[in-house]
Amino acid sequence: MANNPVVILTIDGGGIRGIIPAYVLTQFEKLTGKPCHQLFDIIGGTSTGGILSAGLTTPNTQVSNFIPFTAAALLSIYQTLGSRIFVKQDIGESCADYYADDGKGNGVEVFLQKIIGPTITLSAAQKAVSSIKGNRVQQMFTTGYIVNSKGGTVKDPVQGADYGPVLFNWKDAISNPLACDYRVWEAARATSAAPVYFPVAQVGGGVSPRSNTPEKWVVDGGTMSNNPAIWAFTEAFKLGAQRLSDITIISLGTGVYRGANGVGIHTNAWPDYFDNGNWDSGPWMGDMDDLEGFNADGSLLTIILEAVQQVSNSQLTALVKGGLNYYRLEPVITQCESAMDDITTPNISRLTDRAMSYVQNEGKPVFDKVISILKGL
């Protein structure tokens, strides 16, 4: 490793499967004796990984010394408060599955405001955490994809303002506060606005409880980059990295169900489906059997999300030959463990057990290497 490495933590999306990386993070903190903000220069995530990243780098107002959430505290939130996030909508068939705000104090948006705080901004979080003795983290980001600015028709839309990828992050919030200093809960809400599951996130615009930054309508960063490690890689050069060997990336996944990466061809011969893959939007957008023969809804969206994740991992793995230090920790999971919104007690236990088993068994060689690196910082 370089003498002054840029050490990066990235966390994938995956809904309630965020339990898996949250557990791995508890082991990082337990075995090193340090919280994550003292271990990494950059912490970033997508969707549920973005929520975890925000939690690890934002002062916890529920404790007296206002230090960021520990990994153990975040794991406990995922294990016990899922019902506060996944609140079923009952206002019509064409709406998203879950509320952002049900008007009764429940829903992902209200939950994030209560847990993270309703007013703390990205720049305020950076300043507070930077003042803590032993702090290492210099950059935090969450990913999103802008689908609109004002909500209406946009003539001559501009990338970055009206559409396109966006990083909600500390560095931009500090250098350009009028345009980029969103509230932390907005950064977490935007990155986790998974289409179909949650409404599009409206952030900024100045109407309480939103910040005075420019209005944006944003969907889950997983639509473009469910594995945010490639974004963190580019951020490393802003912190002084000059060559690949200066960069160490520790990338945490939320579990890969391999069957979701494709569809049955001949096995999807429904009465009105051809059995040779000659399908229009109906089959692709509807329910089809996956590679393992399980019926899955929204097959096209699922494959796209899986594909973009694999691309990022493949690109970074290829750069290892050039000197990049890249470590990927992600267990294989079963179909019954793969749902992003299964908050039942049995599934919570399965996900926790799977994470524990992974770091003790098939993931142990990489896990032990990562611990060795973190202890040596």
Summary of the structure (lengths in Angstrom):
residues: 377
radius of gyration: 20.2
end to end distance: 9.9
largest distance: 65.4
contacts: 1325
relative contact order: 0.17
helix: 44%
strand: 17%
